[in-house]
Amino acid sequence: MIEFSSLDYWVLALFFLLLAATVGVAMWQKERDTADYFLAGRNAGWLVIGSSIFASNIGSEHLVGLSGAGAQTGMAMAHWELQSFIIILLGWLFVPFYWSSKIYTMPEFLEKRYGTASRTFLSVISLVSYVLTKVSVTVYAGGVVLQTVLGIDTLWGFDFFWVAAIGLVVITGLYTVLGGMRAVLWTSVIQTPVLIIGSVVILVTGLEAVGGFAELERINGEKMSLFRPASDPDFPWPGVIFGSLIIGFWYWCTDQYIVQRVLSAKGIAAARRGTILAGYLKLLPVFIFLFPGMIAYALNAKGIIQMDSPDEAFATLVSTLLPAGVKGIVIGGLIAALMSSLASLFNSSATLFTIDFYKRFKPDSSEQHLVKVGRLATLVVVALGVVWIPVMQLVADVLYEYLQLVQSLIAPAVAVVFLLGVFSKRITPTAGFVGLVAGFVLGMMRLVLQIFSDSLPTGGVFHSLLAVNWLYYCIGLFVVVCIIVLAVSLFTKPASEQQLAGITYGSISAEHRAEIRAGISKWDVIHSVVIVGIIAGIYIRFW
């Protein structure tokens, strides 16, 4: 439990006032059409894009889950947080196709490349995934975190978990519905620095308490290494390297949740520079979230703090180390992370439903009507997310493991279809759809086997399949889907040159290439190289 002073409450009040004022300004700039509501009028600059990408990515799983992972496994999870180079790939390689095609959603891009069936299938997968995992899990984790951090069991006779969870959903859903994508982007500009400042304070005070970085390394020992043996049951180094790349590409370059931020850019150059800023910001989680977990482990080992479980690392450091006023900043950062993740999820889900389903069945709907449908869709997503929370509580003990497993099963098929589809004109529409379906079925087969693992006969084929490390399974699934897509392409008809115009590397017009090159400055290149260099330096240092 964290004891608040009056100064902490004033700091939190100031944060929420700034948030309310920002949403008010976003509401004042009324949405004229769907581009305004879902993509902020396609007029966002690099600062808000980069901030929104980072703030959308950071949620309770970082402030609590990643800190807990640092306390338990050290640097093993750092590979997922050192993927700034993949965000840069989004800006340099994929933004020119996504932004120029004037799409609203990633399924819409798949329709242009492969056809209507692929679009529908990806839309269904995305919506179900958002409602049953991302929204619900973020809300659930937010309720648990706020209850743990504030140390309140009941409020007004109700379980404080539900008060915190529903309050978080209502506030976030309200400003997402009223302000649309513009509110999501602008509030990220406030939330990002608050989040970073609070976490940096934890890092600095924690290192001072533990006796410096050298002492931290001494106590954590081998846990400071990024790489584990290939036989490691949880994080074998080949699986971590290649499996994290597959999952990272799916998340950063094809998921509506992230890509929608670059689609709101006022131009290709702004989108690219936004991803470069996000690349810089994405270097921070290892130091401001993972390291505090290792600090908590060291302080616990020295008897300075008492920690019953790794997931208590963040809350314990805040309550033990921080002075009055600073606690308010850190808790503001925590709430900012939760709200930003939820806001992005709500807006992305509404966009997918409105553009990929409603508009297709009612193409004559006015722009104003579609905006209203988007708002209603957000409310439905909010309601479904809350309704699903009791189900999520049943698997709370394995929640983080469950989410990692689901990501590793969804990512391979989507990654293959996008990668091959953009870089090769020969991949056919039929092959794209078959690969998407086959990969999803094979992935869900592993998930079903996981659920019924206790009833499987020992030594059987299914039991052996389950015994494969989840990261190795992810890599194998990626290879299998690649083979399926390439094989089907050999026997089916490719898309016409007209359909492929501008959406594969081999079909970019000379004018489009010139437009892309015109927006590139030497500083874009320099900053991209610097980010890659920093990542390489971190890998060398913690090899």
Residue pairs with C-beta under 8 A, 6 or more apart in sequence:
1 149
1 150
1 151
1 319
2 149
2 150
2 151
2 315
2 318
2 319
2 327
2 331
3 319
4 327
4 328
5 324
5 325
5 327
7 324
7 325
7 328
8 324
8 325
8 327
8 328
8 331
9 328
10 328
11 325
11 328
11 329
11 332
12 328
12 331
12 332
12 335
15 190
15 194
15 328
15 332
15 335
15 336
18 190
19 175
19 187
19 190
19 191
19 339
22 183
22 186
22 187
22 189
22 190
23 175
23 178
23 179
23 183
23 186
23 187
25 186
26 178
26 179
26 180
26 182
26 183
26 186
26 187
27 178
27 179
27 183
29 182
30 36
31 37
31 180
31 182
31 371
32 41
32 367
33 367
33 368
33 370
33 371
34 104
34 354
34 355
34 367
34 370
34 371
34 374
35 41
35 42
36 180
36 182
36 371
37 180
37 181
37 371
37 374
37 375
38 104
38 180
38 181
38 260
38 347
38 350
38 351
38 354
38 355
38 374
39 104
39 181
39 260
39 263
39 264
40 180
40 181
40 182
40 185
40 264
41 182
41 264
42 263
42 264
42 265
42 266
43 264
43 266
44 52
44 185
44 261
44 264
44 265
44 266
44 270
44 274
45 265
45 266
45 270
45 274
46 265
46 270
46 271
46 273
46 274
46 276
46 277
47 189
47 274
47 277
48 185
48 186
48 188
48 189
48 274
49 185
49 261
49 262
49 264
49 265
49 270
49 271
49 273
49 274
49 275
49 277
49 278
50 273
50 274
50 275
50 276
50 277
50 278
50 280
50 281
51 185
51 188
51 189
51 191
51 192
51 277
51 278
51 281
52 184
52 185
52 188
52 189
52 261
52 340
52 344
53 87
53 258
53 261
53 262
53 274
53 275
53 278
53 281
54 188
54 192
54 277
54 278
54 281
54 282
55 188
55 191
55 192
55 195
55 336
55 337
55 340
55 341
55 344
56 188
56 257
56 258
56 261
56 340
56 341
56 343
56 344
57 258
57 282
57 341
58 195
58 285
58 337
58 340
58 341
59 138
59 141
59 337
59 338
59 340
59 341
60 138
60 141
60 142
60 145
60 334
60 337
60 338
60 341
61 137
61 141
61 400
61 403
62 285
62 289
62 337
63 145
63 199
63 289
63 314
63 333
63 334
63 337
64 141
64 145
64 311
64 313
64 314
64 315
65 141
65 311
65 400
66 77
66 81
66 285
66 289
66 290
66 293
67 289
67 290
67 292
67 293
67 296
67 310
67 311
67 313
67 314
68 293
68 309
68 310
68 311
68 312
68 313
68 314
69 76
69 77
69 290
69 293
69 310
70 77
70 289
70 290
70 291
70 292
70 293
70 294
70 296
70 297
70 313
71 293
71 294
71 296
71 297
71 300
71 307
71 310
71 313
72 293
72 297
72 310
73 223
73 234
73 235
74 220
74 222
74 223
74 224
74 225
74 294
75 223
75 224
75 225
75 226
75 286
75 290
75 294
75 542
76 223
76 226
76 228
76 234
76 235
76 240
77 235
77 290
78 226
78 286
78 290
78 538
78 542
79 226
79 240
79 241
79 244
80 244
80 247
80 248
81 282
81 285
81 286
81 289
81 290
82 283
82 286
82 535
82 538
82 539
83 244
83 248
83 252
83 282
84 278
84 279
84 280
84 282
84 283
84 531
84 532
84 534
84 535
85 279
85 531
85 532
85 535
86 245
86 248
86 249
86 252
86 253
87 252
87 275
87 278
87 279
87 282
88 275
88 276
88 279
88 528
88 531
88 532
89 249
89 252
89 253
90 252
90 253
90 258
90 259
90 262
90 275
91 262
91 271
91 272
91 273
91 274
91 275
91 276
92 272
92 275
92 528
93 422
94 253
94 259
94 422
95 262
95 265
95 268
95 271
95 272
95 275
96 268
96 508
96 512
96 516
97 109
97 422
97 502
97 503
97 504
98 106
98 109
98 259
98 262
98 263
99 262
99 263
99 265
99 267
99 268
99 271
100 268
100 502
100 512
100 515
101 109
101 112
101 502
101 503
103 109
103 112
103 263
104 263
104 351
104 355
105 123
105 256
105 260
105 351
105 352
105 355
105 356
106 122
106 126
106 254
106 255
106 256
106 259
107 118
107 119
107 120
107 122
107 123
107 126
107 256
107 352
107 356
108 119
108 355
108 356
109 503
110 118
110 119
110 122
110 417
110 418
110 421
110 432
111 118
111 119
112 499
112 503
113 421
113 422
113 429
113 432
113 495
113 500
113 503
113 504
114 417
114 421
114 429
114 432
114 433
114 495
115 429
115 432
115 433
117 433
118 417
118 429
118 432
118 433
118 436
119 356
120 356
121 433
121 436
121 437
121 440
122 414
122 436
123 352
123 356
123 357
125 410
125 414
125 440
126 255
126 256
126 352
127 349
127 352
127 353
129 406
129 410
130 257
130 345
130 348
130 349
130 352
130 381
131 349
131 381
131 384
131 385
131 388
132 388
133 403
133 406
134 257
134 345
135 342
135 345
135 346
135 349
135 381
135 382
135 384
135 385
135 388
136 385
136 388
136 389
136 391
136 392
137 392
137 399
137 403
138 338
138 341
138 342
138 345
139 165
139 168
139 169
139 342
139 385
139 386
139 389
140 165
140 389
140 392
140 393
140 396
140 399
141 338
141 399
142 164
142 165
142 168
142 338
142 342
143 161
143 162
143 164
143 165
143 168
143 389
144 161
144 396
145 315
145 334
145 338
146 160
146 164
146 165
146 168
146 334
146 335
146 338
147 153
147 160
147 161
147 164
148 312
148 315
149 314
149 315
149 318
149 331
149 334
150 160
150 164
152 160
153 159
153 160
154 160
155 163
156 163
165 386
165 389
166 386
168 335
168 338
168 339
168 342
169 342
169 382
169 385
169 386
170 382
171 339
172 338
172 339
172 342
172 343
172 346
173 342
173 346
173 378
173 379
173 382
175 183
175 187
175 343
176 183
176 184
176 342
176 343
176 346
176 347
176 378
177 346
177 375
177 378
177 379
179 186
179 187
180 347
180 371
180 374
181 260
181 264
181 347
183 343
184 340
184 343
184 344
184 347
185 261
185 264
187 339
187 340
187 343
188 340
190 336
191 333
191 336
191 337
191 339
191 340
192 281
192 336
194 329
194 332
194 333
194 336
195 333
195 334
195 336
195 337
196 281
196 284
196 288
196 333
197 329
197 333
198 326
198 329
198 330
198 331
198 332
198 333
198 334
199 284
199 288
199 289
199 292
199 330
199 333
200 288
201 322
201 326
201 329
201 330
202 288
202 292
202 314
202 317
202 318
202 321
202 322
202 330
203 287
203 288
203 291
203 292
203 295
205 317
205 321
205 322
206 291
206 292
206 295
206 296
206 299
206 317
206 321
207 213
207 216
207 295
209 295
209 299
209 304
209 321
210 216
210 219
210 295
210 298
210 299
210 302
210 304
215 298
216 291
216 294
216 295
216 298
217 224
219 297
219 298
219 301
219 302
220 294
220 297
220 298
223 294
223 297
224 294
224 542
225 542
225 543
226 539
226 542
226 543
227 237
227 240
227 543
228 234
228 235
228 236
228 237
228 240
229 236
229 237
230 236
230 237
230 238
233 469
234 469
235 471
236 469
236 471
236 472
238 472
238 475
239 469
239 470
239 471
239 472
239 474
239 475
240 471
242 471
242 475
243 408
243 470
243 471
243 472
243 474
243 475
244 471
246 408
246 411
246 412
246 415
246 474
246 475
246 478
247 407
247 408
247 411
247 474
249 411
249 415
249 419
250 407
250 410
250 411
250 412
250 414
250 415
251 257
251 258
251 407
251 411
252 258
253 259
253 418
254 414
254 415
254 418
256 348
256 351
256 352
257 344
257 345
257 348
260 344
260 347
260 348
260 351
261 274
261 344
262 271
262 274
262 275
263 271
265 271
265 274
267 519
268 515
268 516
268 519
269 519
269 520
269 521
269 524
272 519
272 520
272 524
273 524
276 524
276 527
276 528
276 531
279 527
279 528
279 531
280 527
280 531
283 531
283 534
283 535
283 538
286 538
292 313
292 314
292 317
293 310
293 313
293 314
295 317
296 305
296 307
296 312
296 313
296 314
296 316
296 317
297 307
297 310
297 313
299 305
299 317
299 320
300 306
300 307
304 320
305 316
305 317
305 320
306 316
307 313
307 316
314 334
318 327
318 330
318 331
319 327
322 330
345 381
346 378
346 381
346 382
347 378
349 377
349 378
349 381
350 374
350 375
350 377
350 378
350 381
351 374
353 373
353 374
353 377
353 380
353 381
354 370
354 373
354 374
354 377
358 365
358 370
358 373
358 377
359 365
359 370
365 373
392 399
395 402
404 470
405 447
405 450
405 470
406 447
408 470
408 471
408 473
408 474
409 443
409 444
409 446
409 447
409 473
409 474
409 477
410 440
410 443
411 474
412 439
412 443
412 474
412 477
412 478
412 481
413 435
413 436
413 438
413 439
413 440
413 442
413 443
413 477
413 481
414 436
414 439
415 478
416 435
416 439
416 478
416 481
416 482
416 485
417 432
417 435
417 436
417 439
417 481
417 485
420 427
420 432
420 482
420 485
420 486
421 427
421 432
421 504
422 503
422 504
422 505
423 504
423 505
424 504
424 506
425 494
425 495
425 500
425 504
425 506
425 507
426 489
426 494
427 485
427 486
427 489
427 494
428 488
428 489
428 492
428 493
428 494
428 495
429 492
429 493
429 494
429 495
430 488
430 492
430 493
431 484
431 485
431 486
431 487
431 488
431 489
431 492
432 485
434 484
434 485
434 488
435 481
435 484
435 485
435 488
438 480
438 481
438 484
439 477
439 480
439 481
439 484
442 477
442 480
442 481
443 477
446 465
446 466
446 473
449 456
449 462
449 465
449 466
450 466
453 463
453 466
456 462
456 463
456 466
457 463
465 473
468 476
497 507
500 506
500 507
501 507
501 509
502 508
502 509
502 512
